[in-house]
Amino acid sequence: MAAAALSLRYYSNLYKSEAKYEVIKQMRNRIYCFSAIGFPIMFYLLFGITNRNASVAGVSFSAYLMASYCCFGMLGAALFGVGVNFAIERGQGWLEVKQASPMPPPALLLAKTVSSACFALTVSILLIIVGRLLGGVHLTALQTIKLLGVVVAGAIPFGAMGLIFGLVAPANAAPGLMNLFYLPMSFCSGLWLPLTFLPHWVSKIAVWLPSYHLAQLAFRAVGFSMDTIPSSTHWLALVGFTFIFLGIGWFTFRRANMKA
């Protein structure tokens, strides 16, 4: 019994320490901090605040973009924080060092996912503040909690998606390749413009993207809906994408180890 308790405490401290130092490492990475936090806020100031008097389906454009850029920030924090970092560390041989250590393999993925969630929360809180002060967006306490909850939950499927990218992308080309994937996915999910403003074929693509389902949950968290699909279906879609991404990531990881 004591051995089991000791083992549980040991692994609990190990996971917490790994997550803590991953957050500290990312905070010291100025380029990552600027891009993960600065870009969503900059885009919101450029497009959300300057069009605060416009509306979409009876909702102010500044409120729409505040919710969508919270998701956009989540995607950037997770895909770059997990995917690009994994690719770079793999190229540097750091993942091999981690594998040789007694640390469980899931601890590294969990630490990067937690770090991404922390940055995404920071972005979302800043966007909510900017939206209230400059965009005239007023959220209740419950709406704020729901929106932040959706953002944190989004770290799981997109962290799993980033894992796949980190295991297959060349280290020296990872940031550029990620942008080629991350930006079109954001656009086709309605994170920059409402899908009603885009060609109809984009809407048909959107429902197959995890970012679309995350965005719809964020919109509903702040009080409006942009489609007729039940919220439970959006949650189930994100859960399904998570298992698919983790399965592909596990298969890719095992195959790479077998070749090594």
KAPERA-V10209 format. One record per backbone hydrogen bond with DSSP energy under -1.0 kcal/mol. CO is the residue of the C=O (numbers start at 0). NH is the residue of the N-H. E is the energy in kcal/mol with one decimal. If there is no record, write none. Layout:
BEGIN
CO/NH/E
CO/NH/E
END
This chain:
BEGIN
0/4/-2.4
1/5/-2.7
2/6/-2.6
3/7/-2.5
4/8/-2.6
5/9/-2.7
6/10/-2.5
7/11/-2.2
8/12/-2.4
9/13/-2.1
10/14/-2.6
11/15/-2.3
12/16/-2.6
13/17/-2.3
14/18/-2.2
15/19/-2.5
16/20/-2.5
17/21/-1.6
18/22/-2.1
19/23/-2.1
20/24/-2.3
21/25/-2.2
22/26/-2.2
23/27/-1.4
27/29/-1.1
28/32/-2.5
29/33/-2.7
30/34/-2.4
31/35/-3.1
32/36/-2.2
33/37/-1.9
36/40/-1.1
37/41/-2.7
38/42/-2.9
39/43/-2.0
40/44/-2.4
41/45/-2.1
42/46/-2.8
43/47/-1.7
43/48/-2.0
48/51/-1.4
50/53/-1.6
53/60/-2.5
55/58/-1.7
58/55/-4.0
59/63/-2.2
60/64/-2.7
61/65/-1.5
62/66/-1.9
63/67/-2.4
64/68/-2.8
65/69/-1.2
66/70/-1.4
67/71/-2.3
68/72/-2.4
69/73/-1.7
70/74/-2.7
71/75/-2.2
72/76/-2.5
73/77/-2.4
74/78/-3.0
75/79/-1.9
76/80/-1.3
77/81/-2.6
78/83/-1.4
79/84/-1.5
81/85/-2.5
82/86/-2.3
83/87/-2.5
84/88/-2.8
85/89/-2.6
86/90/-2.1
87/91/-1.8
88/93/-1.9
92/96/-1.3
93/97/-2.2
94/98/-2.4
95/99/-1.7
103/106/-1.6
105/109/-2.7
106/110/-2.5
107/111/-2.1
108/112/-2.2
109/113/-2.7
110/114/-2.4
111/115/-2.3
112/116/-2.3
113/117/-2.1
114/118/-2.0
115/119/-2.6
116/120/-2.5
117/121/-2.0
118/122/-2.4
119/123/-2.5
120/124/-2.7
121/125/-2.2
122/126/-2.5
123/127/-2.4
124/128/-2.1
125/129/-2.8
126/130/-2.9
127/131/-1.9
128/132/-2.6
129/133/-2.9
129/134/-1.0
130/136/-2.6
139/143/-2.2
140/144/-2.2
141/145/-2.4
142/146/-2.5
143/147/-2.4
144/148/-2.2
145/149/-2.2
146/150/-2.1
147/151/-2.3
148/152/-2.5
149/153/-1.9
151/154/-1.3
152/155/-1.4
153/157/-1.7
154/158/-1.4
155/159/-2.0
156/160/-2.0
157/161/-2.3
158/162/-1.6
159/163/-1.3
160/164/-1.7
161/165/-2.9
162/166/-1.5
164/168/-2.8
172/176/-2.5
173/177/-2.5
174/178/-2.0
175/179/-1.7
177/181/-3.9
178/182/-1.8
180/184/-1.6
181/185/-1.9
182/186/-2.3
183/187/-2.8
185/190/-2.2
186/189/-1.5
193/196/-2.0
194/197/-1.3
198/201/-1.4
199/203/-1.2
200/204/-1.4
201/205/-2.4
202/206/-1.2
204/207/-1.8
205/208/-2.3
208/212/-1.1
209/213/-2.1
210/214/-2.2
211/215/-2.3
212/216/-1.7
213/217/-2.0
214/218/-2.7
215/219/-2.1
216/220/-1.7
217/221/-1.2
218/223/-2.2
219/222/-1.0
229/233/-1.3
230/234/-2.3
231/235/-2.5
232/236/-2.2
233/237/-2.0
234/238/-2.3
235/239/-2.8
236/240/-2.7
237/241/-2.1
238/242/-2.1
239/243/-2.3
240/244/-2.9
241/245/-2.7
242/246/-2.3
243/247/-2.5
244/248/-2.7
245/249/-2.8
246/250/-2.3
247/251/-2.6
248/252/-2.6
249/253/-2.7
250/254/-2.3
251/255/-2.2
252/256/-2.0
253/257/-2.2
254/258/-2.0
255/259/-1.8
END
